[in-house]
Amino acid sequence: MQTLMDVATLKDRLDGAGTAGQRTVLLDVRWTLGDPHGREHYLAEHLPGALFVDLAAELAGPADPSRGRHPLPTLEQFQASARSWGIRSGDVVVAYDDSGNMAAARLWWMLRNAGLADVYLLDGGLAAWRGAGYAVESGERQAETGDVELMDGALPVIDAGQAASWGRQGLLLDARAGERYRGEFEPVDPRAGHIPGAVSAPTTANLGADGRFLSPAALRERFTDLGVRADVPTAVYCGSGVTAAHEVAALEIAGFPAALYPGSFSEWSNNPSNDVVTGASPDGVAP
């Protein structure tokens, strides 16, 4: 499946060129850790026709130490949200943000996991759109309620029990910043370090300086160097399951399937029976 859509292709779609009758639903997922003002950023400036998606309220359930800071919402809740964005059966959905698709990838993964095939990330996001000289708009957008029927389980996931042994049977990637993996800095979770056996693979290395994803060949080289192989089961986690979706997208671009651990380190570190290690190596040392 194609993962990305470039801004020129999206502009053509929005202008009505080559859409073959398919509607395009454009969703703005403006969110970054520590910045609660995504809606305000959206209201000030967004792509024409885009609707705002509230990551914390619509792409996650209430924080729960046993499930993590951003647990997945129920299927019923997610379907209601998707319909409120106007999604209908057969629509093409394009998600973007202004942070290298670190937030938008959460929506991309959730819709793909819900059975929608025509879901794309806008490569480069808002910055790429602006850089191409295309117009933006401000203010709120509303949509007529859609009728999309969602499912669950179209993409692979793992739980904490599987994460505990994944490093022995496959490859577990930690998508957080290196200093959080090593346990040098932990701003939000109760313990610092990483899941034993996990390999550090920060999501920021999936992108070039322009905020676009690296080429498939460059991503394939990156992940191969980290130990990813076609015959090795790969799974990814991050802090709360948000940026890990970005890594799953990057792996897909590179040609590798990967499972997501939705609870991620925020779930793992809240359970005192789960070991946490520090340092630069997968097996690390006990903190």
N, C-alpha and C positions, 0 to 999 in steps of 0.2 A: 504494500500500500504506500501511496505517497504521504509523507508526513508534513511537508512544508508547501506553502504557496508564497510566491514572491509578490512584491507590491504591484508590479506592472500587470501581472495576471489578475490580481484582485481588482485593480482599477478597471480593467477591461470588463470583468464580471459586473462590477457595480454600474458601469456604463451600458450594460446590456449586451456586450459583445461575446458571442460564443457560449452563452449560458445554456442553450438547448432546453429552455423552459424551466431549468432548475433555479429555485430561489436561493439567494445567498443570505445567510443569517450571520451578522458580524457582531462579535461579542468582545467587549473590553473588560479585561480582568486585571485592573490596575491594583496591585497589592505588593508590598514588600514588608519583610519582617521589621517591626519598629516604626512603620509609617501607617497609621490608621486612617489616612485621608484619601484613600483611593477614589471614593465617590466625588470628592471635591476636585481632584485632579481630572476626573472624567468630565465633570460639568464644565470645567474651564476649557477643555480641549479634547476632542476625540475624532476618530474617523467618521466621515459622514454615514449616518444610518446606524452606527454602532449602539448597542444597548449595554448598560453596565451590569457586570456580574460581581456580586459581593462574595469574595472568596470565603471569608470567615463565616458568613451567614448562610450562603447557598451551596458552597462546595465542601462544607464540613458540618458535622454535628457539634454539640456542646463538648468542650474539653472534658476529658475523663482520664484520670491517671492510669486506669486499666486499659484504655484504648488510645491514648495519646492526645496531643494538643489540637490536632485537626482530624479527628476520626471521620471516616466517610459517613455521609448522611444515609438514611434509609432510601431504598429504591423509590418508595412513594414520595418522599420529600424531594428527591432529585428530579423525578419526573414532573412534579408540580412546578419546580423551578424552570426546567427546560421548556415546559409549555408556556410559562409566563414570559419567556424570552421569544416566544413566537415560533418555536421550532415545530415543523410539520414533517411527516414522513416524506423522505425523498429530498429534503433540503441539503444544501451544502453549508457547512458551518465553518467559519474561520474565526479563530481566537487570537488575541494579541494582548500585549501589555507594553510597558515602557521600561522593562528590566530584562531584556534578552529572552523573553518568554519563560522566565523562571516561574511566574505565577500562572500564565496562560496554559502551560503544559499540564497543570493539574486538571483544568477543564477538558483539555484535549484527551487526557488519559481517561477521565471519568466517562466522557461521551463514547469513546471507543470501547471502553469496558461495558458500556450499556448497549452495545450492538450497532452503533452508528459507524458506517464505513467512511463516509465523505466528511471527515473532520480534519482540519488543517491548522497548523500554526503559521501565522504571518511572519515570514523570516525577517528578522530585524525589527519587527513591531512598529510602534509609533515613530521611532527615530528614522527608520528606513522610509516610511511613508512621507514624513516631513522632508527628508533628504532628497526625495524624488521630486519635490516641488508640488505635491498634491495638496489640495485644500483640506482643512479640518473644519469642524463645527463645534459649537458649545451648546450647553443646555441639556435638558433631559429628553430622552427618547422613550416612547412607549410602543409596545407591540400588541397586535391582536393575539389572543390566546391560541397557542398551537395545539396540535392533537397527537404529537409524537408518542409512540409506545416504546418505552425503554425496557431493557432486560438487565440482568446482572451476570457477571462472570465470563464475559467474552475475552478478557485478558487474564494472564496468570498472576496470582498473588501468593504470598507466603505469610505465615503468622509467626509469632515469637518462638514457638516450639521448633518450627522449621529453620528459623534464622539461627537458632542456637547450634545447629549441626550443619548448616549450609556450607560453611567453609571447608568441611571435610568431604562433602560430596560434590561440591560445585564451587562457584566463585561468588562471594558476597561483596558488593561494592558499596562503599560509604561515600555518598555524594556531597557531604558537608565540606566546609572549608577545612584545610589541612590542620589549622591550629585547634579546631574543635575535635577533629579525629584524634590528634595527638594528646588531647586533654590539657592543652595550655590555656584554653579559654572556653568557658561555657556560659553563655548569657541567659539561657532560659531553662535548661533541663536540670534535674536535681543532682546528677553526677556527671563528671567530665571524663571523656575518653571515648572508646568505641567498642562495638560488639566483637568479642574474640574471634579471630579468623578473618575479619573484614579487611579489605584492601582500600586504601584511600584513593578516591577518584572524584575530586571536586567538580561540580557542574560547571564552574566558570571556565574550565579548560575545554568545554564543548564549543565555545564561542570564539570568534575572531574579535579583533579590536573594534570592529564596526557593529558588534552585537548580533551578527548573523551566525548561524551554525557553521562550523567548519565543513569542508567538502566531505562527501561520503568516504573518499579515500583517506583523508586526513583523520577522520573519526575512526575509521577501521584500524588505521595504524596505531592511534592512541589506545584504543581498547585492546588490541592485540598485545601491545606492550604491557598492558595491565594484567594479561592472562586470559582474556576472553577468547574462547574458541567455540566453533560451531557445535562441538560435541561435549562442551562443559556447561551444565545448567548455570545460568547467571541470574542473580537477584540483586535488587538495589534498595537501599534505605537512605534516609537523610534525617533531619531533625523531627519532622512531623508528617512526612509523606507528601510534601508539596514539591520541593525541588527534585526529589527522587524521580518524579514523573518526567522531569526534563531529561534526566539521564536515560530513562527508558526510551524517550523520543530520540535522543542522540544515538543510542544503540540501534534502534530501528533504522535510522538513516544509514548507519554503518553496515546494516545487514544482519544484526544479531538480535534475536528475541531475548527478552528479560522479564522476570517477574518483579512485582513491586511489593515491598513490605509496608502496608499502609500505616501501621502504628508507629513504625520507625523508632528512632532513639528515644523519643519522648515517652513512648510506651515502655520500651525496654528498660530504660534507666529508672523508671518509677517502681519497678518490681525488684525488691531487694534480693530475690533469689537468683536474679540474672547477673552474671559476672560482667564487669566492665574493666577494660585494660587501657593503658595509656602508652604513649610512645609512637614511633614511626612505623613499627613492624606490625603485621596482622595479629600476631599472638601477644605482642606488647608485654607490659608488666602491670601487676595489680597496683592501682593508685594508692 
